Amino acid sequence: MSQPRTESQKKRRIVVIGSGFAGLAAAIRLQTAGHQVVLFEKRDQPGGRAYVYRDQGFVFDAGPTVITAPECLRELFEGAGRRMEDYVELMPVSPFYRLFWEDGYTFDYSNDADRTFEQIHAKSPGDVTGYRQFLEYSKAVFDEGYTKLAHVPFLNWWSMVRVTPQLLNLKAHRSVFKTVASYIQDEQLRQAFSFHSLLVGGNPFKTSSIYTLIHYLERNWGVFFPKGGTGALVSALVKLFEDLGGRIELSTPVDEIVTRGGTVTGVRTRLGVHACDGVVTNADVVHSYTHLLRNSEVVAPSRRKALGQSQSMSLFLIYFGTDRQYPHLAHHNILFGRSFRELLSQIFGKTDEIPDDFSLYLHAPTRSDPGMAPEGCEAFYVLSPVPHLGNLPIDWKKQGPAYADRILDYIEQRYAPGLRKHIVTQRIFTPEDFRDELNSHLGAAFSTEPVLWQSAAFRTRNRDPDLKGMYFVGAGTHPGAGVPGVVNSAKATANLMLQDLDSPQWHGNA
């Protein structure tokens, strides 16, 4: 629990922009520390990407649905002297994922070690030893890349230099896929153990092998789903924040971060100018620099850096409910298409048409929580990675419905016979919606692409180096995307901000 603030530790007025997981986590940490936090959210619900759609008794989580590393969430409650269990129930999911290939092969990916080794042995006996070695490697990466560094801000080049020996020792310059392939020979098993970087917006053929830590992270803590959906977890965090005295303003987009003399002084919304001593933005980093800070010339170097960084792929999503169930599907399903490397090259490269192949993530939350749909029904969303708008500049309003038909036809043909006639509600979310609804640069779904040369100090800094009182959380800053990533970004940023606010050198506006 936080200690009462002394007179020298003045209560500061802090604004957090955006109520995604990172924004909420930062707001909770700062409010717990005794500051007065106001959180402004553009949309009519909190959660950012973790929005919730409801229709005809169906509940659709719009965004993140794979909850891992629950300890980073528990820490938010315990730091405030509360129990997470009093706010939300996290249910273990098993298997973590069911993987499907077009030749009929399936693999249940879980933390049941015996079952995992049985499946590997049945598919490729020679890969059993290699998988053991890969598991040891992913643990070593987890110990260095997550346990030691995920919550530590990188503020300059020297902070990066200090960890370079560890990164070199772990061969961080190699890609996820190349690393997995060095241990595993079977091509489908290579795909099974390398797809994880796609969950944080990274191409496994380009993303640093550091991201193999996700494999051990899941094996170590498990995969969970909140009872009531991801939206229930968002509601729990909002309630914790408000119980601590924080205030959230919905349907209140921030138009500008107001500055004077190289210092943040407030934010401008439809409610007027809200004066503050510091701002934490969970908005897209490019949007923050080019729109919210458009009148601040002192951030010009950071603005150029943000604009120059490559972005993750985008996503095309279909939310649909059916009046029947499909019990052969797991909660989380990965449907691999005809190709893997070739498809990812198209998704992460420039093209003038939607790829004709796709690999899909199919979410069926009613496997874990039947309350997400009416009795006897099923709630789904299917996610297809697609190029961002800079790589595929098409009109999704025109082409989106036809693409949705292609995806649903594919699922019906291979995995859910008769699907189309059983759909009773449906909506789509396209790269243009990521751009327009979520202010994502180029419609990228995970902000800055997670490649080695855009990691740690090479990403947008957790604290702007030139504008006093300006801080960043979320997928575009260290350590990156994914629920554990953005929640740890909030830990890194909040700790840094608290040090600054309590420093004798701090000259706020209150």
N, C-alpha and C positions, 0 to 999 in steps of 0.2 A: 504494500500500500504506500501511497505517496505521503510524505510528511507535511505538516502545515508549513506554509510559506512564511519566511521571516520578512522583516521590513525591508531588508536589503534585496530580498528576492521578490520584487514587485510583481503583482498579478498583471499579466499582459493581455491585451485584446488581440486575438488571433482569428484569421479567416481561413477556412479550408474551402477550396473550390472543387466540387464534385464528390458525390457520396458513393463511389465505388469502394471495393474492399480496402484499397490503399487509403482513400480519403477518410473513411470511417475509422480505420485503425489509427491513423495519425491523429484524428480529432479526439479519439478516446484517450490516447496516450497523453496528449497535451492538456486535456480537461482533467485527467487524473492527477497531473502534476500541479494543478491548482490555477491554471490560466483560464480565461474566459473565451470559449471557442464558439464561433458561429459558422455553420456549414451551409453553403449555398449550392443548391442542386437545380440544374436546368430542367429536368424532367419532372413529371407529376408524381413519381415514386422514387424512393432512394434505391441505390444499388448500382447505378451506372450500367455497365454491361449486364449485370445480374438483375435485369428487369424481370417483371412477371406479367404474362398475359393470361387472362381468364376468359373462358367462353364456354357456355353450355355445360358448366360443371367441370370442365377440364382446366388444369393448371399447367401452364407451360413456363418453365424457367428459360429465359431468353439467352442467358450467357453461360458462365462457368457452372459445370455440373459435377466435375471430378474434384472432390475435396480431399486433399492430402495434407500431411504434416499438421494435424490438428493441434499440436502443442503450441504452434505460433498463434493460433486463435485463443487457446486456453489462457495463454500468457496475458492477453488483453483483459480478460475477466479477473484473473488472479491479481494482476497489478492494481486493479481497482477494488480489491477485497471482496470480489464476488465469485460465485461458482458458475461456470459455463452451463452446467447441467440444469441450473434453475432458469435458464433462458432458452436453451435449444437442445434438442436431442440429435446427436450424430450417430447414424446407423452404419455399421460396417457393411461393405458391399463385397460379395464374393460370387463368382470370380470378379477380379478387378475389371477385366475386359474379356469378351469372347471375340476371337479373331476369325474371320471368314475369308477364304480365297475362292476364286471362281472355279477351281478344279474340285471343289467340295471339301478340301481340307479345312479343319477347324482346330483352334488351339485355345484352351482356357488359361488365361494369364492371371495368376493369383499369388498369394504369399504362402500357399501350401507347397513347401519345398519338395516333398515326396512326389506329389502329383505333377509338379513342374518337371522334375527329372524323369518321371515315367513317360511323359509326353515327348520330351526331347529324345529319350532313348528309343521310343517307338518310331520316331521320325528319322532320326539320324544318330545312331549309337555313338559314333565318333565325336559328337559334339557335346556329350555329357561333361567330359573333362574341360573342354573349352568354356562351357557355360560356368563351371565352378570358378575358373580363372577370371572370367568376365565379372562375375559377382564380386570377387575380391577386389578387382580394379574399381568397380563402381562404388564400393564402400570407401576405398581410399580417396576417390574423387569427392564423395559426399563429405568425408571428414575434413578435407581441405577447402572445397568450394562452397559447401553449405554451412557446416557447423562453425567454421572459423571466419568466413568472409561474407555470407549472405546478408548480415545485418550491419556490416561495417561500411561506412561511406568512403568512397575513393575521391578525394578532393583535389589531387594533383598527380603529376606523372610519377613523382617519387613514391607515392603510396602504391602505385602499380608496380614499380621497380622492385619494391620490397618483397612482393609475392611471386615475382617472375621465376625464381628458381623452382618453387613448388609447381608452377604451371608447366615449366619445361620438363620437370621430372615426370609429370603426368601426361606428357605429350599432348598438351592442350591444342597444339596447332593442327592435330589430326581431326578429321570430321567424326561425328557420331557414328556414321555408317562404316567408315574405314576402321574405326576402333572395334566395333562389333564384329566386322568381317575378319579381323585379325584373330578372333577367338572362335567364331562360329563359321562353319563351312556351308551348311544348308541355306539356300537362298530365302526360303520362306521363314526360317527361324531368324535369319539376319533381319528381315523386315519386322518380325515380331519384337525384337529387342532394340530396334532403332527408331520406331515411329514416334517415340515420346516427345522428341524435340518439336514435332508438329503441334503438340498441345500448347506450346509457348511461342508459336509463330516461326519456328526455325526449320529450314531444309536440312534433314539429317545428312545430306551429302555436302553441306557447307558449314553447318553449325558445329562449334567447338565440342570436342569430346567431353568437356566439363559437364555438358548437359546429360551425360550418361548417369550422373548422380540421381536423376529422377527415378531410375530403376531401383536403386538401393533405398531411396527415400520412401517409395511405395512399399517395398518389401519390409522396411523397418517399422513404419507406422500404419500401413494399410491405406485403403481407399474408403472414403465415407460419403454418405449422403444425408443431408439434414431431413428429419421428418417434417413433411410439409413442403419440401423443396428448398432450393438454394435461397429463395426469397424469405424463407423462415429464418435462415441464418442472418440475412441482411436485417430483418426485423429485430432479431436478438441484439445485433450490434447497435442499431438505432436506439433501442430501449435502454441498453447500457449507457450509451452516450447521454441520453436525456435524463436518465436516473442520476448521472453525475453532475447534472446542471447545464449540459450543453444544449444548444439551440440549432435546429435545422429548418431552413427555409426552402420548401419545394417550389417548383415552377418559377424559379428565380435565377435565370442565367446571369452570370457575371459578364458584363460588357467590356470592362476595362479594369486592369490593375493600375491604380493611381500611384504615381511616384513623384518625388521632389528631391532634387539634389543627390541623386544616386541612392535614395532610400525609398522603400515602399511606405506609403502613407494610408492606403485604403483601397477599397474596391467600389466600382460603380455598378449598380443594378437598377432595376425598375423602381426599387424602393429609395433610390438616391445613393449618395456616397456614404459608405460605411467605413469610418476611420478605424485603423488597426495598427498594431506594432509589427505584424508579420503576416505573410501569406504563404500557405501551402497549397499548391495546385496539383490536383489529381486529374486535371484536364490533359488532353494530348499535348505532348511537349511542343510540337510545331505550332499547334493552335495557341498555346500559351505565349510563345514568343512572337508569333506573327500577328495575332489578333489582340489577345489580352494585354500584351506589353508593346503594342504597336507604336506608342508614343514615347517609349523609353529608348534613347539612343545608346545608353550605357550598356545595354545587353546585346548590342549589335554583333559582337564576336560569337556569343552563344547562339544567337538567332541564325547566323550563317552556318554554324556547326550543325544545328538541328536540321536545317533545310538540306544540308549536304549528306545526311546519313540515309542509307538505304532502309526501306521500310519492309515490314513483314508482309506476308501474303494477306489477302482478304478472305472473307468467308461468304458463302451463300447458304442460307438456312431456311428450312421449311418446318414450321410447327404444325402438327396435324393430330387430330384425335380420331379414333376409330370406335365403332360400335361393337367390336369383337376384340378378343385378345390373341396374342401370339406368344404362347409360353415357351417356345423353343429359343426365343431371343433372351439374351441376358440384359442386365441393366445398362451396361456400356458395351456397345458392339462396334468393332472396326471391320469394315467391308473393303478389302483390298481389290482394286481393279485389275485390268489386264497387265498393266505395266506399273513400275514403281519409280525407278530412276527417270525414265522418260517423261512421265507425268509430272514429277516434281520439277524437272527442268522447265516445263511449260508454265507451271504455276508460279515459279520464281523468276521467270524471264519475260521478256517482251513478246507479245503476240497480238494478232489482230482478230482472234476468234477464241471462243470458249473451248477449252480442250474437249475432245470427243470421248475421253476416258475420264473416270473419276474414282477416287478412293474416298470412302464416306465414314463418318462417325454417326452412329444411330443410337440415340438416347431413348431408353424405355424405362422411365422412373417408376412406373407402376409395378415393376418387378420387386422393388424394395418398399414402395409406399402406394398401396392401392387407392389411397385417398386422393391421388393426383388426377383421378378420372372418375366418372360415374361408374357405378357397379357394373361389372362385366365389360367395361370399355378399357381403352388403352390410350395414354398420352405419349406422344413421340415428338422428338425433333431430330432432323437429319441435317448434318453439317457437311458441306463440300468445300474444301479449300479451293480458292480461285485466285488469279492474279489481282493485285491491287489496281486501282484506276489509272495509275501512271503506266502500268505495264499492259493493261487491257482497257483502253478508253472506249467502252461501248455504252449504249443506252440500256441500262438494266430494267428500266420500266417497260421497255418493249420486249427485251429478250428474256427477262426473268421468268415470266409464267411458262414459256416453252421449256426453259431449262428445268424448272420444277417438274414439269410433266415427264421429262426424260429421266430424272432421278427417281420419281415415284414408279414409273414403268419398270425401271431396272430393279428396284426393291421388290415390286410385285412379282416380276418374272423369276427372281432367284431366291427370295427370302420370305415373302409374305403373300402367298397365293390369294388372289381375289381382293387385294388391298384396296384398289381404287374405289370399288363399290361400297366399301365399309368406311370410307372417310366421311366424317360428318362436320368437321371444321378444319380450316386450313388457312395459313398466312405465310408470307415469305419475308425475309430480311436480306437485303442485298448490299454489295459494297457501297452503293450510293447512300443507303441508310446509315452505314457506318460513318460515312462522311458527313451527312446532314443531321442525323439524330445525335451522334456521339462526337462530332467535330474531329473525327479521325483523319489525319493527313493522308490523302490519296485513298481513303477508305480502308487503310490497313487495319487489320483486326487486332494486332498485338503491338502496335507502335514500332519502335526501332527494331530492325532485324537483328536477332541474337547471334551474330557472328563474332569471332574473337576480336577483330579490330574495331568492334563497337561494343565492347564489354568493359565493365568496371569504370576506370577513369576515362575511357573513350566514349562512354555514354553521356547523356546530359547529366550534369552533376546534381547530387541531392541538394546542394546549396549553390545558387548562382554565384559565380566568383566575383561579379562586379556590382550587383545590386543588393544592397543591405536589406535583409528582411524577406528575401525571395527564396522559396524552397520548393522542391519537386518530390512527388511520390508517384508510384504507379509503374506501368510496364515500360515506359520510356527512360526510366532512370535505373540505377543499380538497385537490386541485382537483375531485374527483368520481369517478364510476364509470368502468368500462372498465379493462383491464389497464394501459395507460400512465398513466391517472389515478390508480389506487390505488398503483402503484409509485412515482409521483412524490409522492404523499401521504406515503409512507414516507420518501422523501428529505427532504422538507420537515420532517417531524416528527423524524426521527433527527438531522438537523443542529441543530435547535432544542434537542433534548434533550441532545445532546453539549455544546452551548454552556452549557446550564444546569448540567450535572453537573460541568463543569470550572470553573464560576464560583466565586470565593471566597465569594460570598453563599450558595452551596448548603449546606444543612445536612441531609445524609442520615441514615440510620439505621445505617450500617455503621461 
